[in-house]
Amino acid sequence: MDKLKRYELINQLLILEKLYPEDADYYSKNRKALENGYELHYSWLTESISDGLSEEQCKEVLDILDMYRSITFSWQRLHDGQEIPDKLKFQGFDGNYETELMGYVQYFVIELARFDELTYGKEHPYFNSHGPMLENYRRMLAVWKEYGFDLTEDEIASVMEA
């Protein structure tokens, strides 16, 4: 990083120190690393910024949510609105290995208030499955896409067993 870029970031951090006194220590430490040219610590400036998801990855997550919406609504239609069993509920993604996917679900469902039915009445759903789920969901999606949105009981079972 050249000196001009460092200078710009140092000035921004000085402003942030004044705007957010409760976080001033954090901004000050990062500013000092830039002022002194400690390149090893430059990455600390962006450590809280996610690598993000591509448009394709976001669409895949939305397809998974659509699949679970289909399972949920189909179950309720077939069982006169009864609560859906836990084994059919969307579990989320692994917080350790599928963090960005889990974060996107939290953003889309909680922040944007979409797919509310997949919160299953929880005030603070976290969508952490505590185990890798993406490959399972991909197998399930392949089966679900053959059936469509309104599923029969056998089709629900087939999707879940994929």
ChimeraX attribute file (.defattr): number of C-alpha atoms within 10 A of each C-alpha:
attribute: neighborCount
match mode: 1-to-1
recipient: residues
	/A:1	9
	/A:2	7
	/A:3	11
	/A:4	9
	/A:5	10
	/A:6	18
	/A:7	14
	/A:8	10
	/A:9	17
	/A:10	20
	/A:11	12
	/A:12	13
	/A:13	21
	/A:14	14
	/A:15	13
	/A:16	16
	/A:17	18
	/A:18	12
	/A:19	11
	/A:20	11
	/A:21	11
	/A:22	9
	/A:23	12
	/A:24	16
	/A:25	12
	/A:26	14
	/A:27	20
	/A:28	16
	/A:29	15
	/A:30	19
	/A:31	23
	/A:32	14
	/A:33	18
	/A:34	22
	/A:35	14
	/A:36	9
	/A:37	15
	/A:38	11
	/A:39	11
	/A:40	8
	/A:41	14
	/A:42	16
	/A:43	10
	/A:44	13
	/A:45	16
	/A:46	10
	/A:47	9
	/A:48	8
	/A:49	8
	/A:50	10
	/A:51	9
	/A:52	13
	/A:53	13
	/A:54	9
	/A:55	8
	/A:56	9
	/A:57	14
	/A:58	17
	/A:59	12
	/A:60	17
	/A:61	21
	/A:62	16
	/A:63	16
	/A:64	20
	/A:65	21
	/A:66	16
	/A:67	20
	/A:68	24
	/A:69	19
	/A:70	18
	/A:71	27
	/A:72	23
	/A:73	17
	/A:74	20
	/A:75	22
	/A:76	14
	/A:77	14
	/A:78	13
	/A:79	12
	/A:80	8
	/A:81	12
	/A:82	10
	/A:83	11
	/A:84	16
	/A:85	9
	/A:86	9
	/A:87	8
	/A:88	15
	/A:89	15
	/A:90	20
	/A:91	19
	/A:92	27
	/A:93	26
	/A:94	19
	/A:95	18
	/A:96	13
	/A:97	13
	/A:98	18
	/A:99	15
	/A:100	19
	/A:101	23
	/A:102	21
	/A:103	20
	/A:104	19
	/A:105	24
	/A:106	20
	/A:107	13
	/A:108	18
	/A:109	19
	/A:110	17
	/A:111	10
	/A:112	11
	/A:113	10
	/A:114	15
	/A:115	16
	/A:116	14
	/A:117	13
	/A:118	20
	/A:119	18
	/A:120	14
	/A:121	9
	/A:122	10
	/A:123	8
	/A:124	9
	/A:125	15
	/A:126	17
	/A:127	20
	/A:128	21
	/A:129	16
	/A:130	14
	/A:131	14
	/A:132	16
	/A:133	16
	/A:134	17
	/A:135	9
	/A:136	12
	/A:137	24
	/A:138	16
	/A:139	14
	/A:140	19
	/A:141	20
	/A:142	12
	/A:143	18
	/A:144	23
	/A:145	12
	/A:146	10
	/A:147	14
	/A:148	11
	/A:149	16
	/A:150	15
	/A:151	20
	/A:152	15
	/A:153	13
	/A:154	9
	/A:155	18
	/A:156	22
	/A:157	13
	/A:158	14
	/A:159	22
	/A:160	18
	/A:161	11
	/A:162	14
